[in-house]
Amino acid sequence: MKKLFPVVLGLTDGIITSLVFTAGLISSSGTIQLMTILKVSVGSSLIGAFSYFIAKYTELRDELIRSGKRLNPSRPMHLLKSSQGLAIVLQSTGEALLALGSGFTGAFMTTFPSDLFPGSGIVSMIFAVTILAIMGGLISRYLHGGPIRWALTFAVMGIITTVLGIFLDIV
């Protein structure tokens, strides 16, 4: 389950980012065109994946440098120049790609109902909040937490994000 983090991060980031961007449009017209949905999904997932890569690479590089200092204090960067340096780039890239795919999926699946059912924007918003609540409940099972508390926390996060998106009216 080591790859759970980038998937969960990507899905939640995709959902909440698309809500912030599109809630204003969905609430006013109830419809988002497919091209707008694709643009928001691609933009949201790329930003999330870049951020994930930077954070993961920074974390792994720091660990490698610290290990290098412990092994050879006079050459703390020697591990970065070894195959281990390439391994952290590949691991960071692989996990960022997982975040990218799940981010696109999260953004697309929560805004696409608006295109499928024109004029029923509230359905997209309710669907997005419901997906977040379900994710919270499922994650709580894995983490041995209270599923109702996790589901409610994720749902409230979705509601706050939706209200913020309506207020900001970005798209």
Buried (B, 14 or more C-beta within 10 A) or exposed (E): EEEEBBBBBBBBBBBBBBBBBBBBBBBEEBBBEEEBBBBBBBBBBEBBBEBBBEBBBEEBBEEBBEEBBEEEEEEBEBBBEEEBBEEBBEBBBBBBBBBBBBBBBBBBBBBBBBBEBEEBBEBBBBBBBBBBBEBBBBBBEEEEBEBEEBBBBBBBBBBEBBBBBBEEEEB
